[in-house]
Amino acid sequence: MAQYIIRRLAITILLIFIVATITFSIIHLMPGDPVQILMATGETSSNINPEAVQALRRSLGLDKPILVQYFVWWKNFLLLDLGNSLYDKTPVVENIFNRLPRTLELLISAVFTGVCIGLPSGIIGAINRNRWPDQLVSIFAGLGISSPVYVVGTLLVLIFCLYIPWFPASGYKLFSESPWQHLRQLTLPAITIGIYQASLVARMTRSSMLEVLSKDYIRTARAKGLGERLVIYRHALKNAMIPIVTIIGLSGGSLLGGTVLVEFVFNWPGLSTLLMEGIYHRDYPIVQGVLLVTSALFILLNLMVDLTYGMLDPSIRFE
């Protein structure tokens, strides 16, 4: 198991190195002079002060050779120094660390919601194959996968904020200030993303459970007189979990992408909102930092999925 973990950690470190290098290269791959692009908001190129351009280039270290910039950037990155925002001059790391817990809270809540809804739904569909519960699960999964998050979010706001005013339409309240209000504001965004996750989990659980339930060892367990509940949850579900864990991990990227619209719709101040603010203000250090952190989160999520494989199926550890 130790060798398996070391191999996966080595691959993760390599991927983060590649992502960080690509992130560094973004400014050099931009067409034209990136400094002039950053300063050109609302101005024509003829109105840009050349001295201001040179000053910004020096402050960003872009007046140095590319290899020097690369090694300086890595040194600062290892020291958790991603520079300062061009818009409000605050440290990028400070901005990201302030927003990151809010996005993680939203993602974890969405995954929890999706698993709590999708896993039982998929099991019910598999047990009742081709009967009305299975048809309901299939309809739910199809609608959930095909419905964009901004449509689901808008419908939830209309239903639970206007017609049935149970939850606030938007906003953010610190948990330390008002736990109940914080949870009320978290509910609709988490459900909006969680419905998509639940649909994927339900469909994969149903498919995987149907495949496992047709195996010989399941028929043998039933022939020995084991109860149906024991057969389903101890023997079938455990062996069906690897595809389910896979879909949960692979959908992490979709969930991260979905938070962009969800945080905007519900005014949730997370990383995606920070990214949109950075793009609007052409704040290159903010955009670069958020992209780097988001990519690292996706890589670490896949590492967790790989390690979960090893715990669920010991044979994978020796591949």
C-alpha positions, 0 to 999 in steps of 0.5 A, a space after each residue: 500500500 505504501 508503494 502505491 501511495 508513493 507512486 500516486 503522490 509522485 504523479 500528483 506532484 508531476 501534474 501540479 508542476 506541469 499545471 504551474 508551468 502552464 499557468 506561468 506561460 499564460 501571460 507569455 502566450 497572450 497575443 501582443 504585449 500583455 502589459 499593454 493589454 492589462 492597461 488598455 481597459 477603457 483606453 486606446 493604445 495611443 493614450 497609454 503612458 509608456 512610462 506607466 507601461 515600463 513601470 508595470 513591466 518592472 513591477 511584474 518582473 517582465 523586463 527580465 529574461 524568460 528563464 529568470 522570470 520562470 525561476 523567480 516565479 517558482 521561488 515565489 510560488 514555493 513561498 506562497 507568493 503569487 503577487 498582488 492584485 492589480 486592481 486593489 493591490 492586495 496579496 493574491 494569496 490572501 484573496 484566494 485563502 479568503 474565498 477558498 473555504 467558501 468554494 470548498 464548503 459549497 462543493 463538499 455540500 453539493 457532493 454530499 447532497 448528490 451522494 445522499 440522493 443519487 446512491 439510494 436512488 440508483 440502488 432502488 432503481 436496480 432492485 426494481 428494474 423495469 418497474 415504476 421506481 426504476 422509471 422514476 429514477 431514470 427520468 430524474 437522472 435524465 432531467 438532472 444531467 440535461 438541465 443546466 445549473 443556471 436553469 435549476 438555480 433560477 427555478 429553485 429561486 422562483 419556487 423556494 424564494 418567491 412562491 414558498 419563501 423558505 430560503 433567501 435568494 442570495 447573499 452570504 453570512 458568516 457561520 460564526 455570525 449566524 449559523 442558521 442563516 448561513 445554512 439557509 443561504 448554503 442550501 439552494 446553491 448546494 442543491 443546485 449543483 448537487 442535483 447534477 451530481 445526484 443524477 450522475 451517481 444514480 445512473 452509475 449506481 443503477 448500472 453498476 448494481 445491475 451488473 454486480 447483481 447478475 454475478 454468480 457469487 450473488 446468486 450463491 449468496 442468495 442460495 445460501 439463504 442470506 437476507 436480501 438486505 445483506 446481499 445488496 449492501 454487504 456483497 453487491 454494493 461494495 463491489 459496485 463502488 469503484 465505478 461510482 467513486 470514479 464518476 464522483 471523482 471525474 465529475 469534480 471538474 464539472 462541479 468546479 465549473 458549475 460553481 462559476 454560474 451558481 456563485 454568480 446566481 446566488 451571490 456566493 463569494 467564492 473562488 469563481 466569483 473572484 475569478 469573474 472579478 479578476 477577468 472583469 478588471 483584467 487582473 492577471 495575477 488574480 486570474 492566474 492564481 485562481 486557475 492554479 488553485 482550481 487546477 490543483 484542487 482537481 488534481 488532488 481530488 483525482 489523487 483521493 479517488 486513486 487512493 480510494 480505489 486502493 482501499 476498495 480493491 486491494 488488487 489495484 495496489 499491485 498494478 
